Amino acid sequence: MSELSRTTDTAPGPGDSPVRFGVIGAGFIARWFAQAVALEPAARIVTVTSARRERAAAFAQEHQVPYAHASLEEMLAAHGPDSEAPIDVVYVGSPNSLHAEHATAALEAGFHVLVEKPFALTAGQARAMVKTARRTDRFLMEGWLSAFEPGVARVREALGRVGRLHRVVLSKEQFSSRMEAYRAGHLPPAFDPALGGGSLMDLGIYTVNLAIHLFGEPDRVTATGKLLDSGVDVRGTVVLSYDSGESAGLEVICLHSKTSPGTESTFASDRDVVAIDDCQWPERIELRGPTAGRSTGEGAQAREDLSVERGAQQPGRQLIYELAEVCRLVRAGARESDLHPLEHSVAAIRVLEEARHQVGVRFPADSQD
Ligand SMILES: NC(=O)c1ccc[n+]([C@@H]2O[C@H](COP(=O)([O-])OP(=O)(O)OC[C@H]3O[C@@H](n4cnc5c(N)ncnc54)[C@H](OP(=O)(O)O)[C@@H]3O)[C@@H](O)[C@H]2O)c1
């Protein structure tokens, strides 16, 4: 697999112009995206649209975006290759339930697409999006930032040292400010089944994507979860079982919750453990056991610090590696990422769909497949 160095080589060369983005959404993630673009010379935002005209206009003013549109149709029509302000890539930062529709509309209009996680709500939608990208010959990728993180590259290296894994526990849990709004009687998008909300789709996706990134698609999925009155899940567990292939015998236990603080994630072989502080963007990474002892000379109880300096919480830093890689790929004429290929995004949605059905979370999109 490619390593960190290739994700950072995006400085424009002579004659290279920045990759031009149109943004859908003016909310939380669109702000992170704009802050990352401000730090990335290879990228520029040309235009934005949002559900409400005034939100798009305010976003454009705040982030010095030259154009704002009242609808996606208007934005796509205004920024074609022969227009006065063409764009190359549409960044889909709208609610989960609109990812498939918005990504498909942008691909059909001839643009490359970076669509936020989760890629889609159903496996049927995910497969159709990939088909559209292939037919229109455009770049398509799910914005799962972890694939491009230096901490995940470090984990890949560490796992190569510890031998066969038996048990992996991946945790993505955080108390959500939107939980407070829900308890106060509101229905934020994160807890609205009509918008594809819930803990599995919002946080469980990080654990499932990481498992598929490292070990491929599991053979069996077993899920439990706690439902809110709104009909979405607020926390739960997904067990991914690997019965065959290189990872035969491995169980990955995915913990996700919007009502608890996070815990560390661990990868265990017979004698060694790799522990990480967070499975979205690992920074504190530790190898514990005899393999660490071999390099430190300390024996079986040894601990080797494999941490990376990341600064993910600083404005603009969150999406910086993902954005750099998308710019590099689009400039190179790629149609997907080899680090986070489309078949992984489809597999993750298949797993999440199965988990949702076992837990009892249904979306309107389920009856459209
Ligand atoms: N990669 C990450 O780390 C990360 C982190 C957070 C979220 N996300 C993902 O990002 C997506 C958005 O989440 P968020 O937290 O940013 O939500 P948010 O703050 O509610 O923002 C959603 C935005 O979508 C806009 N929108 C809604 N319907 C639209 C339509 N029909 N056309 C155009 N725009 C529309 C809203 O417009 P108005 O503002 O005009 O109402 C709003 O600006 C979700 O899929 C989420 O999973 C990813």
The ligand as an SDF file (V2000), in Angstrom:
LIG
                    3D

 48 52  0  0  0  0  0  0  0  0999 V2000
  -15.6080   13.3830    7.5770 N   0  0  0  0  0  0  0  0  0  0  0  0
  -15.9610   13.7830    8.7800 C   0  0  0  0  0  0  0  0  0  0  0  0
  -15.1840   13.7710    9.7260 O   0  0  0  0  0  0  0  0  0  0  0  0
  -17.3720   14.2930    8.9760 C   0  0  0  0  0  0  0  0  0  0  0  0
  -17.6750   15.0350   10.1210 C   0  0  0  0  0  0  0  0  0  0  0  0
  -18.9750   15.5330   10.2400 C   0  0  0  0  0  0  0  0  0  0  0  0
  -19.9240   15.2540    9.2670 C   0  0  0  0  0  0  0  0  0  0  0  0
  -19.6000   14.4960    8.1810 N   0  0  0  0  0  0  0  0  0  0  0  0
  -20.6060   14.1790    7.1450 C   0  0  0  0  0  0  0  0  0  0  0  0
  -20.9460   15.3880    6.4870 O   0  0  0  0  0  0  0  0  0  0  0  0
  -22.3170   15.3840    6.1170 C   0  0  0  0  0  0  0  0  0  0  0  0
  -22.9740   16.6620    6.6250 C   0  0  0  0  0  0  0  0  0  0  0  0
  -22.8620   16.6960    8.0250 O   0  0  0  0  0  0  0  0  0  0  0  0
  -22.8140   18.0840    8.8160 P   0  0  0  0  0  0  0  0  0  0  0  0
  -22.4690   17.7280   10.2160 O   0  0  0  0  0  0  0  0  0  0  0  0
  -22.0160   19.0690    8.0820 O   0  0  0  0  0  0  0  0  0  0  0  0
  -24.3660   18.4800    8.7440 O   0  0  0  0  0  0  0  0  0  0  0  0
  -25.0050   19.9620    8.8430 P   0  0  0  0  0  0  0  0  0  0  0  0
  -24.1580   20.8350    9.7090 O   0  0  0  0  0  0  0  0  0  0  0  0
  -26.4270   19.7500    9.1880 O   0  0  0  0  0  0  0  0  0  0  0  0
  -24.8800   20.5120    7.3430 O   0  0  0  0  0  0  0  0  0  0  0  0
  -25.5890   19.9450    6.2930 C   0  0  0  0  0  0  0  0  0  0  0  0
  -25.6620   20.9580    5.1720 C   0  0  0  0  0  0  0  0  0  0  0  0
  -26.3590   20.3790    4.0710 O   0  0  0  0  0  0  0  0  0  0  0  0
  -27.1870   21.3780    3.5270 C   0  0  0  0  0  0  0  0  0  0  0  0
  -28.3050   20.7970    2.7630 N   0  0  0  0  0  0  0  0  0  0  0  0
  -29.4020   20.1590    3.2330 C   0  0  0  0  0  0  0  0  0  0  0  0
  -30.2160   19.8390    2.2030 N   0  0  0  0  0  0  0  0  0  0  0  0
  -29.6160   20.2980    1.0760 C   0  0  0  0  0  0  0  0  0  0  0  0
  -29.9790   20.3120   -0.2940 C   0  0  0  0  0  0  0  0  0  0  0  0
  -31.1030   19.7410   -0.7080 N   0  0  0  0  0  0  0  0  0  0  0  0
  -29.1410   20.9010   -1.1850 N   0  0  0  0  0  0  0  0  0  0  0  0
  -27.9870   21.4750   -0.7730 C   0  0  0  0  0  0  0  0  0  0  0  0
  -27.5990   21.5040    0.5200 N   0  0  0  0  0  0  0  0  0  0  0  0
  -28.4020   20.9140    1.4280 C   0  0  0  0  0  0  0  0  0  0  0  0
  -27.6730   22.1760    4.7240 C   0  0  0  0  0  0  0  0  0  0  0  0
  -28.1150   23.4110    4.2250 O   0  0  0  0  0  0  0  0  0  0  0  0
  -28.6120   24.6990    5.1040 P   0  0  0  0  0  0  0  0  0  0  0  0
  -27.4400   25.0460    5.9820 O   0  0  0  0  0  0  0  0  0  0  0  0
  -28.8330   25.7160    4.0660 O   0  0  0  0  0  0  0  0  0  0  0  0
  -29.8060   24.2590    5.8470 O   0  0  0  0  0  0  0  0  0  0  0  0
  -26.4210   22.2280    5.5700 C   0  0  0  0  0  0  0  0  0  0  0  0
  -25.6160   23.3410    5.2410 O   0  0  0  0  0  0  0  0  0  0  0  0
  -22.9140   14.1170    6.7240 C   0  0  0  0  0  0  0  0  0  0  0  0
  -23.0280   13.1530    5.7200 O   0  0  0  0  0  0  0  0  0  0  0  0
  -21.8980   13.6680    7.7580 C   0  0  0  0  0  0  0  0  0  0  0  0
  -21.8480   12.2630    7.9020 O   0  0  0  0  0  0  0  0  0  0  0  0
  -18.3350   14.0360    8.0090 C   0  0  0  0  0  0  0  0  0  0  0  0
  1  2  1  0
  2  3  2  0
  2  4  1  0
  4  5  1  0
  4 48  2  0
  5  6  2  0
  6  7  1  0
  7  8  2  0
  8  9  1  0
  8 48  1  0
  9 10  1  0
  9 46  1  0
 10 11  1  0
 11 12  1  0
 11 44  1  0
 12 13  1  0
 13 14  1  0
 14 15  2  0
 14 16  1  0
 14 17  1  0
 17 18  1  0
 18 19  2  0
 18 20  1  0
 18 21  1  0
 21 22  1  0
 22 23  1  0
 23 24  1  0
 23 42  1  0
 24 25  1  0
 25 26  1  0
 25 36  1  0
 26 27  1  0
 26 35  1  0
 27 28  2  0
 28 29  1  0
 29 30  1  0
 29 35  2  0
 30 31  1  0
 30 32  2  0
 32 33  1  0
 33 34  2  0
 34 35  1  0
 36 37  1  0
 36 42  1  0
 37 38  1  0
 38 39  2  0
 38 40  1  0
 38 41  1  0
 42 43  1  0
 44 45  1  0
 44 46  1  0
 46 47  1  0
M  CHG  2   8   1  16  -1
M  END
$$$$
